[in-house]
Amino acid sequence: MGVGTLYRHFADKRALLAAIIGRRFEEMTTLARTADATEDPWTAFETLLYGYLESAQADAAFRFALLGPEEPRWNDIAAEKTDFSAITERVVQRAVRAGCLREDFHAEDFILITRGAMANMTGTGDWRRHVALLLDGIRHRQR
């Protein structure tokens, strides 16, 4: 695709990044709904987390759009972001209330985990080890 074609469809690079993220968020929201319908709170959380990351692993443009130096136009994809965020909040809160996640874990922490894992998505698959270590740290432990 040429630059001219690109700019006929997107006002600027930030609009393109928003479109890339918006498309993926639509798919992620479907995944989040599946996780939300899972009975076990920990399984629901892991389903959402690993599903999100496995989808991101296959989409370098999505990872670059989220992790790159330019901030996308979030207002262009507010509906997609809101839907995904609301479901993520429910899944996280259910896991916290069930005692599966640390009491101080929040949906915003989900973003920290996914961004850290995406930054480690290399050919060696180091992101899975990264996530395993994080999950061990955030899972609630009975004393």
DATA-V466099 format. One record per backbone hydrogen bond with DSSP energy under -0.5 kcal/mol. NH is the residue of the N-H (numbers start at 1). CO is the residue of the C=O. E is the energy in kcal/mol with one decimal. If there is no record, write none. Layout:
nh=NH co=CO e=E
nh=NH co=CO e=E
This chain:
nh=6 co=2 e=-2.2
nh=7 co=3 e=-2.5
nh=8 co=4 e=-1.3
nh=9 co=5 e=-1.0
nh=9 co=6 e=-0.8
nh=10 co=6 e=-1.8
nh=16 co=12 e=-1.8
nh=17 co=13 e=-2.6
nh=18 co=14 e=-2.1
nh=19 co=15 e=-2.0
nh=20 co=16 e=-2.3
nh=21 co=17 e=-2.5
nh=22 co=18 e=-3.1
nh=23 co=19 e=-2.2
nh=24 co=20 e=-1.7
nh=25 co=21 e=-2.9
nh=26 co=22 e=-1.8
nh=27 co=23 e=-1.3
nh=28 co=24 e=-2.9
nh=29 co=25 e=-2.5
nh=30 co=26 e=-1.3
nh=31 co=27 e=-1.9
nh=32 co=28 e=-2.9
nh=33 co=29 e=-2.2
nh=34 co=30 e=-1.7
nh=35 co=31 e=-2.4
nh=36 co=32 e=-2.8
nh=37 co=33 e=-1.5
nh=38 co=35 e=-1.4
nh=44 co=40 e=-2.4
nh=45 co=41 e=-2.2
nh=46 co=42 e=-2.8
nh=47 co=43 e=-2.7
nh=48 co=44 e=-2.2
nh=49 co=45 e=-2.8
nh=50 co=46 e=-2.9
nh=51 co=47 e=-2.0
nh=52 co=48 e=-2.4
nh=53 co=49 e=-2.3
nh=54 co=50 e=-2.9
nh=55 co=51 e=-2.0
nh=56 co=52 e=-2.2
nh=57 co=53 e=-2.4
nh=58 co=54 e=-1.1
nh=59 co=56 e=-1.6
nh=63 co=59 e=-2.0
nh=64 co=60 e=-2.6
nh=65 co=61 e=-2.4
nh=66 co=62 e=-2.1
nh=67 co=63 e=-3.0
nh=68 co=64 e=-2.7
nh=73 co=14 e=-1.3
nh=74 co=72 e=-1.4
nh=76 co=73 e=-1.4
nh=77 co=74 e=-1.4
nh=78 co=75 e=-0.8
nh=81 co=77 e=-2.5
nh=82 co=78 e=-2.8
nh=83 co=79 e=-2.4
nh=84 co=80 e=-2.1
nh=85 co=81 e=-2.7
nh=86 co=82 e=-2.4
nh=87 co=83 e=-1.8
nh=88 co=84 e=-2.5
nh=89 co=85 e=-2.5
nh=90 co=86 e=-1.9
nh=91 co=87 e=-2.6
nh=92 co=88 e=-2.7
nh=93 co=89 e=-2.7
nh=94 co=90 e=-2.4
nh=95 co=91 e=-1.9
nh=96 co=92 e=-2.4
nh=97 co=93 e=-3.0
nh=98 co=94 e=-1.9
nh=99 co=96 e=-1.6
nh=100 co=95 e=-2.6
nh=101 co=95 e=-1.3
nh=102 co=138 e=-2.4
nh=105 co=102 e=-1.6
nh=109 co=106 e=-1.3
nh=110 co=106 e=-0.8
nh=110 co=107 e=-0.7
nh=111 co=107 e=-0.9
nh=112 co=108 e=-1.4
nh=113 co=109 e=-2.4
nh=114 co=110 e=-2.5
nh=115 co=111 e=-2.6
nh=116 co=112 e=-2.2
nh=117 co=113 e=-2.5
nh=118 co=114 e=-2.6
nh=119 co=115 e=-2.0
nh=120 co=116 e=-0.7
nh=120 co=117 e=-0.9
nh=121 co=118 e=-1.5
nh=122 co=120 e=-1.4
nh=125 co=122 e=-1.6
nh=127 co=120 e=-0.6
nh=128 co=125 e=-1.5
nh=129 co=125 e=-0.6
nh=130 co=126 e=-2.3
nh=131 co=127 e=-2.5
nh=132 co=128 e=-2.5
nh=133 co=129 e=-2.5
nh=134 co=130 e=-2.0
nh=135 co=131 e=-3.2
nh=136 co=132 e=-1.9
nh=137 co=133 e=-1.3
nh=138 co=134 e=-1.9
nh=139 co=135 e=-1.9
nh=140 co=100 e=-1.9
